[in-house]
Amino acid sequence: MDKNKGPDLVLNNSKVKAQDVKLYTMVFIMYSFCCGGCFGIEEMIPVAGPGMTVLLLILIALFWATPQAMISVELGSAMPYTGGFYKWTQAGLGEFWAFVAGWCRVIAQYVENSSYIILGVGYLTTLIPMSEGTAFIIKVAIILFFTAINLRGIKEVGWVSTLLSMVIIIAFAFVAAVGFVNWDSNPIQPFYNEEEGLFWGISGALAIGMWMYSGYTSVSTLAGDCKDRTVVPKALLIGLPLITLTYLLPTLAGVSATGNWQDWGSGGINYSTVAAMAGPVFGALMVVVAIVGCLSNYNTCMISLSRNFYAIAEDRLAPKILTKVSKNKGIPYVTIVTIAIVSIIGCTLDFSTVITMSVTLFIVDYVLVCLSGIALRKKAPEMERPFKLPFGIKGVTLMLMPVFIVAFIALMINGADYFVSGMAAAAIIPLLYVYFKRKSGGLASFGADSEEVNPRTKLCFGDLKRIAVLYGVLGILGAIASFFLPFYEGSWGPEYYMETYGPENAFAFIIAAVRVLTVVYIAVTCILAYLSKKVDQKQTEEINENEKGA
């Protein structure tokens, strides 16, 4: 077997140099990336109610985060390569779907990254009032600082992550302790917000909970940076319980100590309020911890995203310049610099509308990773999996089924604006694939036997059908949403979207956009399915006949 190949399924062509990364370092990198503290949960409590919030934090951990973490442990132990989940999808589902997964994550994280800096400096302005110009200079300085750290490599990123994570863990352990000492009421009563209703309360809190428990597949992109390839899957096994406890204990203790659960929120009662029970200075320090959490997220997002984009570029499915690595440490410095540039630009813009695209893009990515895990159980049952889950194909499928269900529900209830912008963003990905595939050749340029190219389309045989499937899925989801969203949001949507976007008919326009896109995607699906039969299938038959004649 070629030393540059995985288990005869995927090309491992990374030039990133592995370093001696300790397990505890990777645990803190994962903690920084996937957690960064409880900030955000305070918004769930008044919407869903205290009892339902606690239950959701447990259920989402079990049925959303755990399946993703477990399949990441298995696949990461089998294919510990730079690019992580992107390479797994490539092995399980092929080049096109790997491109979709990788680019969905790239676009979503590029858009999202600057929000951590904006939020962090926003917290800082509550302690130190400053002008917009001063705030922008501080944002740029922070971005440049973490860029310099990332350019030095994973060990340096790990040291910073360890320091920041320890601050966060100690702070929220303190909040939990203060809350338990001042325990005054039942933290799960009432069980749900009766004014909102059970269903509406759950739907309002679900998206926040999913966001709080996301990112477990992202850390996989760093496996190629580690000499000990087991540290990433081991870190996942340690990190998920640690994060769950970080969310549960301060929330239970805090709600019990403060009461007035309906007044919780970033601008009301929150974890700083609980800390302030030990003295006003501790409340102010929690604002500092919030800043630390944002910076911690940004630091680890930069290293994870840079490895993902680098791996795609090495497969000649992204700009070639992104494949450049430093001579001494083999660090993909160009991708890191591009993240910094986009973050600086993002700090000057209102990303509130664009960020809505990231929700759908992340969900597409998570679903494809889970499908890859199932596909590889069928495709490569004998592949060495040091951390193999103790289930057969049916067991793995059942374990991952909740992820698909939660993803579908989230798409439908996140909001009509999120849905339509996500539909539009996801539709761009196949166009990017066609461009890069025709321009640079993708995996076929490496002589990958399983990625044979149709000379007429310059795409892989079957790519037209795969693109048709993607647009078909978008069309089906759009058709469902066309009926569900007016029912789900009809009583409050017109007023909410008018206040959010301005025009009185904003909600009607969004629903109309969903329906128009649905028709367009279904039409594109039919056209591509027809072309697939006429172009791909006919070409295959001609090649087979020529081979027989030869």
Secondary structure, DSSP 4 states (H G I P E B T S, - for coil): --TTBSSSSSB----PPPB---HHHHHHHHHHHHTSSSTTGGGHHHHH-HHHHHHHHHHHIIIIIHHHHHHHHHHHHH---TTTHHHHHHHHH-HHHHHHHHHHHHHHHHHHHHHHHHHHHHHHHHHS---HHHHHHHHHHHHHHHHHHHHH-HHHHHHHHHHHHHHHHHHHHHHHHHHHHT--S-TT-SSS-TTT-HHHHHHHHHHHHHHHT--TTGGGGGGGGBSSTTHHHHHHHHHHHHHHHHHHHHHHHHHHHH--GGGBSTTSB-HHHHHGGG-HHHHHHHHHHHHHHHHHHHHHHHHHHHHHHHHHHHTTSS-GGGG---TTT---HHHHHHHHHHHHHHTTS--TTTTHHHHHHHHHHHHHHHHHHHHHHHH-TTS--TT--S--HHHHHHHHHHHHHHHHHHHHHS-HHHHHHHHHHHHHHHHHHHHHHHHH-GGGGGT-GGGPBPTTTSSBTTHHHHHHHHHHHHHHHHHHHHHHHHHHHTTTHHHHHHHHHS-TTHHHHHHHHHHHHHHHHHHHHHHHHHHIIIIIIHHHHHHHHHHHH-
